[in-house]
């Protein structure tokens, strides 16, 4: 058997719990991982699980890649290729599965695996990693990971690059590391370098993380904020009021931006998200921080009475001794324009407001397949934080650092 590999993949033949390669197109990382597993499986009886986040059919898997490499390595007489699995004459088996379909119970079938290879791992959720990693528990078992990075706060990048675990080799590998990078691919790469914006080219071919998801509404603003160093340490300043901007939710996320204003700057020292919490619970949670509280801004529907209690969110929070104001009811697109103008003035705490930055990176529009034209923003887990930031942009002029006079409410007396 004559099996050649890029030098950066030498670590695949050394024992490690985690073996990770990330990078752009044409690097040969998936090709190399497939080839290494086939060589190791020919030498020893191994049970190898080939997985990815979503696998609707075997066509979504690395089955075809393995089949091609079996031919290239001259192992067609050793491996039997079936529709849904590949078996070696020594008992080695390659099995294929999607991670998103697995539960704590169903993934037990992975327990005897010697190797689990996770391909296109940039899409793997934190839930899937939490289920998978303790399941691959056989002594000496390994988890192999290949991916082209998307965002730097994606679960896979965070797990294997930002916070690399012990007993792990994690390498960056790009087209210049592939000795077999051919002329056809070079022409394609050079064309993309001329054709596409720098950040898109660097993501596709150099494996660099994008500032935001493709099509993100605030992609440019987030990139500029990061490059300008406005995602940084933002300590709480006790001399400034902390204002609370709320996007209410129960089954959906309740988003809570805590903001301080200093001259033209808007500082976000903390961002919170909750679901299924009552307003009195939230009030107590906030009070426990002992901040120099300013005004609380509720969305326009915060004045609507709840059919169960008859009280509005505004009434409840006023009764809990908050100085409450209402966010102007503006069209979504107006709020998005206001938010764009606010970004250059905003500083996000890189730890306590990291989730808000993550939400803004992923806030995008619906693009119907029938028209291929962007429409209204997608309503998903990311939209609540983005909506709250939009509300923030509308209420900044009302944020004062002066102590407010007691407010007289029509039916509540003086609070």
C-alpha positions in Angstrom: 0.0 0.0 0.0 1.4 3.4 -1.0 -0.4 6.0 1.1 0.9 9.6 1.0 -0.3 12.4 3.3 0.3 16.1 3.8 2.9 16.6 6.5 0.4 18.5 8.7 -1.6 15.3 9.1 1.2 13.3 10.6 -0.5 13.5 14.0 -3.3 11.3 12.7 -1.1 8.3 13.4 -0.3 9.3 16.9 -2.6 8.5 19.9 -4.7 11.5 20.9 -8.2 11.8 22.3 -9.1 14.7 19.9 -7.6 15.1 16.4 -8.8 18.3 14.7 -8.1 19.9 11.4 -9.8 23.2 10.3 -9.2 25.3 7.2 -10.5 26.3 3.8 -11.2 24.7 0.5 -8.6 22.6 -1.2 -6.6 21.8 1.9 -7.0 18.0 1.6 -8.0 17.6 5.2 -11.2 15.5 4.6 -9.3 13.5 2.0 -6.5 12.9 4.4 -8.7 11.9 7.3 -10.6 9.4 5.1 -7.3 7.9 3.9 -5.8 7.7 7.4 -8.9 5.9 8.7 -8.9 3.4 5.9 -5.2 2.6 6.5 -5.7 2.2 10.2 -8.8 0.1 9.6 -6.8 -2.2 7.3 -4.1 -2.7 10.0 -6.4 -3.3 13.0 -10.1 -4.2 13.5 -11.8 -0.9 14.2 -15.3 0.3 14.7 -15.5 3.8 13.0 -18.5 6.1 13.2 -18.6 8.7 10.5 -21.0 11.5 11.6 -22.1 15.0 10.9 -24.8 17.2 12.4 -27.5 16.4 9.7 -27.5 13.3 7.6 -30.8 12.8 5.8 -29.4 10.1 3.5 -26.1 8.3 2.9 -25.4 10.8 0.1 -25.0 13.5 2.8 -22.2 11.4 4.4 -18.5 10.7 3.6 -19.4 7.3 2.2 -18.5 8.4 -1.4 -15.3 10.0 -0.2 -14.3 6.7 1.5 -15.2 4.7 -1.5 -13.0 6.9 -3.8 -10.1 6.6 -1.4 -10.5 2.8 -1.2 -9.9 2.7 -4.9 -7.0 5.1 -4.8 -5.3 3.1 -2.1 -5.8 -0.2 -3.9 -7.9 -1.6 -1.1 -10.9 -2.7 -3.1 -10.2 -6.4 -2.4 -10.0 -5.7 1.4 -13.1 -3.4 1.9 -16.7 -4.4 1.0 -18.7 -1.4 0.1 -22.4 -1.6 1.0 -25.2 0.9 0.6 -25.1 2.1 4.2 -21.8 0.8 5.6 -18.3 -0.3 4.7 -16.7 -3.5 6.1 -13.1 -4.7 6.1 -12.0 -8.3 5.8 -10.6 -8.1 9.4 -13.9 -7.0 10.9 -13.3 -3.2 10.6 -16.6 -1.4 10.0 -17.5 2.1 8.9 -21.0 3.3 10.0 -22.7 6.6 9.2 -25.1 8.7 11.3 -26.4 12.2 11.8 -25.9 13.7 15.2 -29.0 16.0 15.3 -31.2 12.9 15.2 -29.6 11.3 18.3 -30.9 11.2 21.8 -29.2 10.1 25.0 -30.7 6.6 24.4 -30.2 6.3 20.7 -26.6 7.3 20.7 -25.7 4.4 23.0 -25.0 2.5 19.8 -21.9 4.7 19.5 -20.4 3.5 22.8 -18.2 0.7 21.3 -16.6 3.0 18.7 -12.9 3.2 18.4 -13.1 6.4 16.3 -15.8 8.9 15.7 -15.1 11.2 12.8 -17.2 14.4 12.7 -17.1 16.0 9.3 -18.3 19.5 8.5 -18.3 20.1 12.2 -18.8 23.8 12.0 -22.6 23.1 12.0 -22.5 20.8 15.0 -24.6 22.1 17.9 -23.5 22.3 21.5 -26.3 19.9 22.3 -24.8 17.3 19.9 -21.3 17.7 21.4 -22.6 17.3 24.9 -24.3 14.0 23.9 -21.5 12.7 21.7 -18.3 13.3 23.7 -19.1 11.3 26.8 -20.6 8.5 24.6 -17.3 7.8 22.8 -15.9 6.3 26.0 -14.1 3.1 25.0 -10.5 3.1 26.4 -8.2 4.6 23.8 -11.1 5.9 21.7 -10.7 9.0 19.6 -12.8 11.8 18.2 -11.6 13.2 14.8 -13.0 16.5 13.7 -12.8 18.3 10.3 -14.4 21.7 9.5 -14.2 25.0 7.7 -14.8 27.6 10.4 -17.8 29.8 10.2 -18.1 32.1 13.3 -15.6 32.2 16.1 -18.3 31.7 18.7 -19.7 28.5 17.1 -19.7 25.6 19.5 -17.1 23.6 17.5 -14.6 26.5 17.1 -15.0 27.4 20.8 -14.6 23.8 21.9 -11.5 22.9 19.8 -9.8 26.2 19.1 -10.6 28.9 21.5 -10.8 26.5 24.5 -8.8 23.6 23.2 -9.2 20.6 25.5 -6.4 18.5 27.0 -5.0 15.6 24.9 -5.9 17.4 21.7 -4.1 18.3 18.5 -5.8 21.1 16.6 -4.2 22.3 13.4 -5.1 24.9 10.7 -4.7 23.5 7.2 -5.2 25.4 3.9 -4.6 24.9 0.2 -0.9 25.8 0.5 -0.4 22.9 2.9 -1.7 20.4 0.3 1.1 19.1 -2.0 -1.5 17.8 -4.5 -3.3 21.1 -4.9 -3.7 21.1 -8.7 -3.9 23.7 -11.4 -7.7 23.5 -11.8 -8.2 24.4 -8.1 -5.6 27.1 -8.3 -7.5 28.8 -11.2 -10.7 28.6 -9.1 -9.0 30.0 -6.1 -7.4 32.9 -8.0 -10.8 33.7 -9.6 -12.5 33.8 -6.2 -9.8 36.0 -4.8 -10.6 38.6 -7.5 -14.3 38.1 -7.5 -15.3 38.0 -3.8 -14.9 40.4 -0.9 -11.8 39.8 1.2 -13.6 38.4 4.2 -15.6 36.0 2.1 -12.6 34.8 0.2 -10.5 34.3 3.4 -13.3 32.3 4.9 -13.7 30.0 1.9 -10.0 29.5 1.0 -8.1 30.4 4.2 -10.5 29.1 6.8 -10.8 32.4 8.6 -13.8 33.0 10.7 -16.5 35.4 9.3 -17.6 38.4 11.3 -21.2 37.3 10.9 -23.3 34.7 9.1 -23.8 35.1 5.4 -26.6 37.5 4.8 -26.6 38.9 8.3 -28.4 42.2 8.6 -25.7 43.8 10.7 -22.7 42.0 9.1 -20.7 45.1 8.3 -21.5 46.8 11.6 -20.4 43.8 13.7 -17.2 43.4 11.7 -16.4 47.1 12.2 -17.2 46.9 15.9 -14.8 44.0 16.3 -12.0 45.5 14.2 -12.3 48.8 16.0 -12.0 47.1 19.4 -15.5 48.0 20.6 -16.1 44.4 21.7 -13.9 44.6 24.8 -13.8 44.8 28.5 -16.7 47.1 29.6 -16.7 47.5 33.3 -19.8 48.8 35.2 -19.3 52.4 36.1 -21.2 53.2 39.4 -21.3 56.9 38.5 -23.5 56.2 35.5 -27.1 55.0 35.6 -27.8 51.5 34.3 -30.8 51.5 32.0 -32.8 48.3 31.3 -34.1 47.7 27.8 -36.5 44.7 27.6 -37.9 42.6 24.8 -40.6 40.6 26.6 -41.1 36.9 26.1 -42.4 33.8 27.8 -42.1 30.8 25.5 -39.8 32.9 23.4 -36.7 34.5 24.9 -36.9 37.5 27.1 -34.0 39.7 26.1 -32.5 42.2 28.6 -29.9 44.8 27.7 -28.2 46.6 30.5 -26.8 49.9 29.1 -24.9 52.9 30.4 -24.6 56.2 28.6 -21.5 58.4 28.8 -21.7 61.5 26.6 -22.1 60.0 23.1 -21.0 56.5 24.1 -23.4 53.7 24.9 -21.8 50.9 27.0 -23.3 47.5 27.4 -21.7 45.9 30.4 -24.2 43.0 30.5 -26.8 41.2 28.4 -29.2 38.6 29.8 -31.7 36.1 28.3 -34.4 34.1 30.1 -37.5 32.2 29.2 -40.5 31.2 31.3 -39.7 33.8 34.1 -42.2 36.2 35.7 -41.6 39.9 35.8 -41.4 39.9 39.6 -38.6 37.2 39.4 -36.8 39.3 36.8 -37.1 42.4 39.0 -35.5 40.6 42.0 -32.8 39.1 39.7 -31.9 42.6 38.5 -32.0 44.2 42.0 -29.6 41.6 43.3 -26.9 43.3 41.1 -27.1 46.4 43.2 -26.5 48.7 40.2 -27.1 52.4 40.1 -30.4 51.9 38.3 -31.9 54.3 35.8 -34.9 53.8 33.7 -36.5 50.6 32.4 -37.8 50.6 28.8 -40.6 48.3 27.9 -41.7 47.6 24.3 -45.0 49.1 23.1 -47.0 46.0 24.0 -45.8 46.3 27.6 -48.8 48.6 28.2 -51.2 45.9 27.1 -53.0 44.2 30.0 -52.5 40.4 30.5 -55.8 38.6 30.1 -55.0 36.4 33.2 -54.2 39.2 35.6 -55.6 42.3 34.0 -52.3 44.0 34.7 -49.8 45.2 32.0 -46.1 44.6 32.3 -45.7 48.4 32.7 -48.0 48.4 35.7 -46.3 45.4 37.3 -42.8 46.9 37.0 -44.0 50.3 38.3 -45.5 48.5 41.3 -42.1 46.9 41.8 -40.6 50.5 42.0 -39.0 50.8 38.6 -39.0 54.0 36.7 -40.7 52.7 33.5 -40.9 54.2 30.1 -42.2 52.9 26.8 -40.1 52.2 23.7 -41.5 54.1 20.7 -43.5 51.9 18.4 -41.6 52.1 15.1 -41.6 49.9 12.0 -38.9 47.2 12.1 -37.0 48.7 9.2 -36.9 52.1 10.9 -35.4 50.4 14.0 -32.8 48.6 11.9 -31.7 51.9 10.3 -31.5 53.5 13.8 -29.5 50.5 15.0 -27.0 50.8 12.1 -26.4 54.4 13.1 -26.0 53.5 16.8 -23.3 50.8 16.3 -20.3 53.1 16.0 -21.1 54.5 19.5 -21.6 51.1 21.2 -19.1 49.2 23.3 -20.0 45.6 24.1 -18.5 43.7 27.0 -16.7 40.8 25.4 -17.8 38.4 28.1 -21.0 39.5 29.7 -22.5 40.8 26.4 -21.0 38.1 24.2 -24.4 36.5 23.7 -25.8 39.7 22.4 -22.9 40.0 19.9 -23.6 36.4 18.9 -27.3 37.1 18.3 -26.5 40.2 16.2 -24.0 38.1 14.1 -26.8 35.7 13.2 -29.7 38.1 12.7 -30.7 37.8 9.0 -33.6 38.1 6.6 -35.9 35.5 5.2 -35.0 34.7 1.6 -37.9 32.8 -0.1 -36.7 30.3 -2.7 -39.4 31.4 -5.0 -38.0 35.0 -5.4 -34.5 34.7 -4.0 -35.1 38.2 -2.6 -34.5 39.1 1.1 -37.6 40.0 2.9 -38.5 40.5 6.6 -36.0 39.4 9.3 -36.2 35.8 10.4 -38.0 35.2 13.7 -35.8 32.8 15.6 -33.7 32.5 18.7 -31.4 35.3 17.5 -34.1 37.8 16.7 -35.0 38.6 20.3 -31.6 40.0 21.2 -31.5 41.9 17.8 -35.0 43.3 18.5 -33.8 44.4 21.9 -30.8 46.2 20.4 -33.2 47.8 17.9 -35.2 49.1 20.9 -32.0 50.3 22.5 -31.3 52.5 19.5 -34.7 54.1 19.8 -34.5 55.0 23.5 -30.9 56.2 23.9 -32.0 59.9 23.8 -34.1 59.2 26.9 -31.2 57.7 28.9 -30.1 60.2 31.6 -27.6 59.9 34.4 -29.6 62.4 36.5 -31.7 61.1 39.4 -35.3 61.2 38.4 -38.0 62.9 40.3 -40.7 60.6 41.7 -43.1 59.7 38.9 -46.9 60.2 39.6 -48.9 57.5 37.9 -52.6 58.0 37.2 -53.9 55.2 39.4 -50.8 54.3 41.5 -50.0 57.4 43.4 -46.3 58.3 43.9 -43.7 55.6 43.7 
